[in-house]
Amino acid sequence: MKKFSCIAVDDSNVQLTLLKNYIQKIPNLALLATFANPIDAYYFLQENKVDILLLDIDMPEMSGLELLKMLNKQPATILITSKTEFALQAFELDAIDYIVKPPEYPRFLKSIQKAVHFLEAEEKEHISSSDDNSEIFVKVAGKLVRLQINEILFIEALSDYVLIHTEEKRQYMVHATMKYFEKRLSAYKHFKRIHRSYIVNVQKVESINENQNVVIGEKILPIGVTYREEFLKSLNTL
């Protein structure tokens, strides 16, 4: 059984002790370190490979969200915090899950399984490129389906799945995350994340309306505040 490494960051010793106990019950999870200070965790992450990051939000000197923004390579992140009002912002930063304190063990285990699934999907690359790099294969209902890159209009997040919309008005449901697709399509500069729930093929964008929503196909998609500036700048550099 492959083990996945993790660290826990929380300024509460009680919370860290609870997480240690939970982690010890999961055979494929290895705890590398715990940190009461997010700055110490930041420097550890610069020097060490970590698969899963268990992270509080409200901490002194630096918040958990600020720590995530500083990381060039973000581990699969599970936020465990009492700050429920930051849920939307957390998912815009591609957190795998968001748990409210104090976490019950079954809820914690479910989050770890979700993170492990994401990491295993990255390793196996169940979406693979063809030789000419103009098409991808997506795993749909247990079989690989070939999709032409230039036929994809946009990709939509649906809980633990994504829905791929194509020009032929076909939709493909794939068990994967938006973070995985964003990374997988990074070689294609015309695919841009515009919202926590949408990645668009900029070459298929018909217009951006007066409300700064993207018009693509028969759909009108919102541009998230977090992504707006970078997306609008990119339109002139493609």
N, C-alpha and C positions, 0 to 999 in steps of 0.2 A: 504493500500500500504506500503510495507516494504521500509524503508529508508536505504541508504548506506552512511556510513561516509566517509569524505574525508578531506585531508589537501592540501594546496598549498604552494610550496616552490619556491621563486623567489626573487632575490635581487632588482627587479624593483617594486616600489610602483605602478606605472602605470599598470603594468601587473597584479599585485595582485588585484587591484581595478577592472580591467576588468574581471578577473576570478570570483571574488565575485559576480559581476552582472550576469554573466552567470549562476553560481550555483544557485542563487536565483530563476531563471526561471525554474529550474528542480525540481519538487515536491518530487521525491524520492532520492534526494541528500542532505545531511546535512554537512555543512562546520564546522569542529571542530576548526580549527585554520589556520592561515597563518604564514609563516616564511620567513624573508629576509635572514636568515643565515642557511645553511644546517646543521651545527653542532647542533643548537637548535632543528631543526627538527629531527635529529637522536635521541637525548635524549627523545623527545616526543614520538617517535615511539617505544622506548624501554619500555615505561610505559603505552601506550595506544593502543587499538585495532583500526586500521584504515583500511577501506576497499579499498579506492582508493587514490593513491598518484599522485598529479599533480606536475610535477617536471621540473625545468629548469636545463640545463647542465652547462652552463658557469657562475660560481659564485665564489666569493672570498673565500679563505681558503680551500674550498673543492668543487669539482665539483659534479654535480648530479650523474654522473656515479660512482664516488668514494663512494658516499653515498649509492647507491644501493649495491655495493660490500660489504659494511660493515653490511648490514642487514641480520640477521639470517632468519627472516620471512618477505618476501617482499610483500607489498600490490599490488593490481592490479595497475600497474604504467603506467601513460600517460606522456610522455615527451613532453613539450611545449617549444620549443627553436629555436633560430636562427641558431644553429650549425648543419646544414644538413649533414655535413661530418661524424657525429657520428651515423648515422642511423643504419648501420650494427652492430656496437658495442652495440648499445642500444637493438636491438632485440636478440643479443646473451646473453644479461642479462635479457631476458624474459619480456621486456616492452610490454604492451598490444598494445600501439599505439605511434606514433611519429608525432607531429603536428608542423608545422613551424609558427613562430611568424610573424605578429600578427594573432592569430586564429580568424576565422569567427565563429559566433555562430553555424550555421548548422554543420560545421566540428567538433566543440567542442562537440556538442550534439551527433554526430555519435560516437565519441570516448567514451563518457560516456556510451552510450548504449552497446558498445562492451565490456567495462569493467563489466557492470552490468550482461550481458549475461554470461561472464566467471564466475563471482561470484555465480550466480544462478545455473550454471551447477555444480559447486563444491558442493553447498548445496544439490541439488537434487540427486547428484551422479547418473547421468543417465547411468554411467557405473558402474555396481555392481558386486561384487565377488560372486561366488558360495560358498557353505558350505565347500567344500574340498579345496578351494583356488587354484585349478589347472586350472580354466577357468574363463573367464569374459564374461559379456553380453555387447554388444555394440549396441547403438541405430542407426540403419541404415534405412533411408527412413521411419521413423515413427514406425518401429518395432524393437524389441530386438532380436539380433542374438547372439547365443552362440559361443564363440571362445575358443579353447583349448590354454592355455598359451604357451605350448611347440611347437605349430604350427606357432606361429608368428615369422617371419623373422626380419622385421624392420617396423618402423613407420615413415612416411614422412609428413612433414608440407606442406600444400597447402592453403595459405591465411588463411581464417577463418575455415578451415577444416583440418583434418588429414586423411591420407590414410594408412590403415593397410595392409601390404603385408604378405601373409602366404605361407607355403610350397606348398600348392596345386595350387599356382599361382593365387589365388583369392585375390581380393582387396576389402576393405570395407571402404567406405567414411563416416566419422563421423564428425558431427559438434561440434568441440571441439578444444582446443589449445594444443600445445606441452607441455606447462607448466602443464596443467591439467593432461596429460598422464604421464609426468615424475613423478608427485606426486602420481598419481594413481598406477603406477607400481613400486614405490619405495620399496615395500615389496619383490619384486623379484630382487635379487641382480645381476642376469645375464642380466638385461636390463640396458643399459648404454647410456647416451646422448653423441654422438660423434660430433655433429654439431648442429647449430641452427635449421636445417631442418631434423635431423635424430636421432632416438633412435633405437638401434640395440639389438637383442638378441645375446649376446656374445657366447652362446652355438651353434649358427648357423653360426658363422664367420668361413669361410674356411681358410682365410689367410689375412695378411696385406702385400701389395705389396711393391716394392722398393720405390714407391712414398708416402708410408705411407697412402694409401687408403685402406679401408676395402672391402674385397671381400666376398660377401654374396649372396647365390643363384646365379643368373645370373647378379647381379648388382655390380658395383664398386662405393662405397660411400666415399666422402671426410671426413677427420677428421678435424674439425675446430681447429684453433690455441688455442682458449680459452679452449677447452676440451681435447686436445691431451695428455698433461702430465698426467692428472688424469686417462684418459681412459687407456693409456698404462700401468700405474702402476697397475690398477685394474685387468689386464689380469693374473697376477701372484697371485692374492688373492682370486679368485673365487673358 
